[in-house]
Amino acid sequence: MTLSVALRPAARSAMMVALVCAWPLAHAADTSAIVNTPNGAYEELRFYTPGSSIPTNVGSAQGSSNLCTSGANAGQVCAETLGFQSITAGLVTSYGYSETAATPVMYQNLTPSYAGLGVASLNGAGISSDTSVDQAEGFSLLFANPVEVLGFTFFDVNHQAFAPGSAPTLQLIVDEHNYTINAADTSLLSSIKGKEFTLLGGATSYYLGAVRIAAAVPEASTWAFMGLGLAGIVLARRRQRRG
């Protein structure tokens, strides 16, 4: 057996592995959650219910049972931490803060429309009815992988977008760096990169409706790698037929 013959099965296997590895990267961008623009692609991770349809991303309790199973908040989603699956960043975990509640919980209001994420308190009577993010509250979004955030969507207590003239300014902390953003601006003046994004309550209560992050799209080298794998499989099959 010559060296070239011995290497053929290994080479064929390597090419097939390359194809398998490259395909998820290429296929990840082929989804309705990814928006392509002339300035690049982004993923919008929504926390609200558009109209009466199913939410784009429904929170799931992480490490504890869903606390909104009965009472006035039944049908909503709330727990000490909520998890959301992002195409680009993987698991996104949200957890709340409160200066007035011993046990703050994350609250995802699914009805009415355009509510989003808020913070509530857990006490002996259950989940509080005040679920918006108030001045003494805040919450963090912890991404499994570092991301580039392009903007946010905020709603007021009436579940409407903030008007530019009356929108509050909010404090954003990203990996120990402080930023000031306006609740009416859905796009940031410049993108902010990091892994943990903490939003603090402002003078006006709010809900977080969505966050937009730069999408992971396949680079030219990825496409070339996938093409090499395809060519290798085709060549291997031809040789098998000839043999």
C-alpha positions as CSV (number, residue, x, y, z in Angstrom):
1,M,0.0,0.0,0.0
2,T,1.4,3.3,-1.0
3,L,1.3,6.4,1.1
4,S,-1.1,8.2,-1.2
5,V,-3.6,5.4,-1.0
6,A,-3.3,5.3,2.7
7,L,-4.1,9.0,3.0
8,R,-7.2,8.9,0.8
9,P,-9.7,7.7,3.5
10,A,-8.3,10.2,6.0
11,A,-8.4,13.0,3.6
12,R,-12.0,12.2,2.6
13,S,-13.0,12.1,6.3
14,A,-11.4,15.4,6.9
15,M,-13.2,17.0,4.0
16,M,-16.5,15.7,5.3
17,V,-15.8,17.0,8.8
18,A,-15.0,20.4,7.2
19,L,-18.3,20.5,5.4
20,V,-20.2,19.5,8.5
21,C,-18.5,22.3,10.5
22,A,-18.9,24.9,7.9
23,W,-22.6,24.3,7.2
24,P,-24.0,25.5,10.5
25,L,-22.1,28.7,10.2
26,A,-23.5,29.4,6.8
27,H,-27.0,28.2,7.7
28,A,-27.1,30.3,10.9
29,A,-27.6,33.5,8.9
30,D,-30.5,32.0,6.9
31,T,-33.3,32.8,9.3
32,S,-36.1,35.4,9.7
33,A,-34.4,36.7,12.9
34,I,-31.5,38.0,10.9
35,V,-32.1,41.3,9.1
36,N,-29.7,42.3,6.3
37,T,-29.0,46.0,5.6
38,P,-26.5,47.8,3.4
39,N,-24.6,48.5,6.6
40,G,-24.4,44.9,7.6
41,A,-26.6,42.2,9.2
42,Y,-28.1,42.3,12.7
43,E,-30.3,40.1,14.9
44,E,-33.2,41.5,16.7
45,L,-33.8,39.6,20.0
46,R,-37.4,40.5,20.9
47,F,-38.9,40.3,24.4
48,Y,-42.4,41.5,23.6
49,T,-45.4,40.1,21.8
50,P,-46.0,41.6,18.4
51,G,-49.8,42.0,18.1
52,S,-51.7,38.9,19.1
53,S,-49.2,36.5,17.6
54,I,-46.8,34.2,19.4
55,P,-43.8,36.0,20.9
56,T,-40.6,35.9,18.8
57,N,-38.7,34.7,21.9
58,V,-40.5,33.5,25.0
59,G,-38.5,33.5,28.2
60,S,-37.7,30.3,30.0
61,A,-36.9,30.0,33.7
62,Q,-33.2,29.3,34.4
63,G,-32.5,27.5,37.7
64,S,-36.0,27.9,39.2
65,S,-39.6,27.1,38.3
66,N,-41.8,29.6,36.6
67,L,-43.3,31.8,39.3
68,C,-46.2,33.1,37.2
69,T,-48.3,29.9,37.3
70,S,-51.3,31.3,39.2
71,G,-52.8,34.5,40.5
72,A,-53.0,37.9,38.7
73,N,-49.9,37.2,36.7
74,A,-50.8,33.8,35.4
75,G,-49.9,33.3,31.8
76,Q,-47.0,35.6,32.0
77,V,-43.3,34.6,32.3
78,C,-41.4,35.4,35.4
79,A,-38.5,33.8,37.4
80,E,-35.4,34.9,39.3
81,T,-33.6,34.5,36.0
82,L,-35.0,34.2,32.4
83,G,-33.1,32.7,29.5
84,F,-33.4,33.5,25.8
85,Q,-31.8,31.8,22.9
86,S,-29.9,34.0,20.4
87,I,-28.7,32.9,17.0
88,T,-25.6,35.0,17.3
89,A,-24.7,35.0,21.0
90,G,-26.2,31.7,22.2
91,L,-27.9,31.7,25.6
92,V,-28.8,35.2,26.9
93,T,-29.6,35.2,30.7
94,S,-31.4,38.1,32.3
95,Y,-31.6,38.8,36.1
96,G,-32.9,41.7,38.0
97,Y,-31.9,44.1,40.8
98,S,-34.0,46.1,43.3
99,E,-33.2,48.3,46.2
100,T,-36.6,47.8,47.7
101,A,-37.3,44.1,47.2
102,A,-35.4,41.3,48.9
103,T,-36.1,39.0,45.9
104,P,-36.4,40.7,42.6
105,V,-37.6,38.6,39.6
106,M,-37.4,39.1,35.9
107,Y,-40.9,39.6,34.4
108,Q,-41.8,39.1,30.7
109,N,-45.3,40.5,30.1
110,L,-46.7,38.7,27.1
111,T,-50.1,40.6,27.1
112,P,-50.9,43.3,26.2
113,S,-48.7,43.7,23.1
114,Y,-45.5,45.7,23.3
115,A,-44.6,45.2,27.0
116,G,-41.3,43.3,27.1
117,L,-39.0,42.7,30.0
118,G,-39.5,44.3,33.4
119,V,-38.6,43.7,37.1
120,A,-41.0,42.7,39.8
121,S,-40.6,41.8,43.5
122,L,-41.4,38.5,45.1
123,N,-43.1,38.7,48.5
124,G,-45.5,36.7,50.7
125,A,-48.5,37.7,48.5
126,G,-46.7,36.6,45.3
127,I,-45.4,38.6,42.4
128,S,-46.0,42.4,42.7
129,S,-48.3,44.1,40.2
130,D,-45.6,46.7,39.4
131,T,-43.6,45.0,36.7
132,S,-41.9,47.9,34.9
133,V,-38.3,48.9,35.6
134,D,-38.5,51.7,38.2
135,Q,-35.9,54.1,39.5
136,A,-34.7,51.8,42.2
137,E,-34.5,48.8,39.9
138,G,-32.3,47.5,37.1
139,F,-31.4,44.3,35.3
140,S,-28.6,42.7,33.4
141,L,-28.4,40.8,30.1
142,L,-25.5,38.3,30.2
143,F,-24.6,37.0,26.8
144,A,-22.8,33.6,26.5
145,N,-20.5,35.1,23.9
146,P,-19.3,38.8,23.5
147,V,-21.6,40.8,21.2
148,E,-21.8,44.1,19.5
149,V,-25.0,45.8,20.5
150,L,-26.4,48.2,17.9
151,G,-29.5,49.5,19.7
152,F,-32.5,48.9,22.1
153,T,-36.2,49.2,22.0
154,F,-38.0,50.6,25.1
155,F,-41.7,50.9,25.9
156,D,-43.4,53.0,28.5
157,V,-45.9,51.8,31.1
158,N,-48.6,52.2,28.5
159,H,-46.7,49.8,26.3
160,Q,-45.9,52.5,23.7
161,A,-42.7,53.7,22.2
162,F,-41.2,56.8,23.9
163,A,-41.7,60.1,22.1
164,P,-38.3,61.8,21.5
165,G,-39.2,64.9,23.5
166,S,-40.3,63.1,26.6
167,A,-38.1,60.1,26.7
168,P,-36.0,59.5,29.8
169,T,-32.2,59.0,29.7
170,L,-31.1,55.6,31.0
171,Q,-27.8,54.5,32.5
172,L,-26.1,51.5,30.7
173,I,-23.2,49.7,32.2
174,V,-21.2,47.4,30.0
175,D,-18.3,45.5,31.4
176,E,-17.7,48.3,34.0
177,H,-18.0,51.1,31.4
178,N,-20.8,53.6,31.9
179,Y,-23.0,55.0,29.0
180,T,-26.0,57.3,28.9
181,I,-28.7,56.4,26.3
182,N,-32.0,57.9,25.4
183,A,-35.1,55.6,25.6
184,A,-36.5,57.0,22.4
185,D,-33.4,56.1,20.3
186,T,-33.6,52.6,18.9
187,S,-30.1,52.9,17.4
188,L,-27.0,53.8,19.4
189,L,-24.7,56.5,18.1
190,S,-22.0,53.9,18.0
191,S,-22.1,50.2,18.7
192,I,-21.1,49.0,22.1
193,K,-19.2,45.7,22.5
194,G,-19.3,43.5,25.6
195,K,-20.7,40.5,27.3
196,E,-22.8,41.8,30.2
197,F,-25.2,44.8,29.7
198,T,-26.8,46.3,32.8
199,L,-29.7,48.8,32.4
200,L,-30.7,50.9,35.4
201,G,-34.1,52.4,36.1
202,G,-34.6,56.1,35.3
203,A,-36.9,58.9,36.3
204,T,-39.6,57.3,34.1
205,S,-40.5,53.6,34.3
206,Y,-40.0,51.4,31.2
207,Y,-39.9,47.9,29.7
208,L,-37.2,46.6,27.5
209,G,-38.8,45.5,24.2
210,A,-35.8,44.3,22.2
211,V,-32.0,44.4,21.7
212,R,-30.3,44.4,18.3
213,I,-26.9,42.8,18.0
214,A,-24.5,42.5,15.0
215,A,-25.2,39.2,13.4
216,A,-22.6,36.5,12.9
217,V,-22.4,35.9,9.1
218,P,-20.1,33.5,7.3
219,E,-16.9,35.1,6.0
220,A,-15.4,34.4,2.6
221,S,-13.0,31.9,4.1
222,T,-16.0,29.9,5.5
223,W,-17.6,29.7,2.0
224,A,-14.3,28.6,0.5
225,F,-13.9,26.0,3.2
226,M,-17.4,24.6,2.6
227,G,-16.7,24.6,-1.2
228,L,-13.5,22.6,-0.6
229,G,-15.4,20.0,1.4
230,L,-18.1,19.6,-1.3
231,A,-15.4,19.2,-4.0
232,G,-13.6,16.6,-1.9
233,I,-16.8,14.5,-1.4
234,V,-17.6,14.6,-5.1
235,L,-14.1,13.6,-6.1
236,A,-14.1,10.7,-3.5
237,R,-17.4,9.4,-4.9
238,R,-16.1,9.4,-8.5
239,R,-13.0,7.5,-7.4
240,Q,-15.2,4.9,-5.7
241,R,-17.2,4.4,-8.8
242,R,-14.2,4.0,-11.0
243,G,-12.6,1.5,-8.5
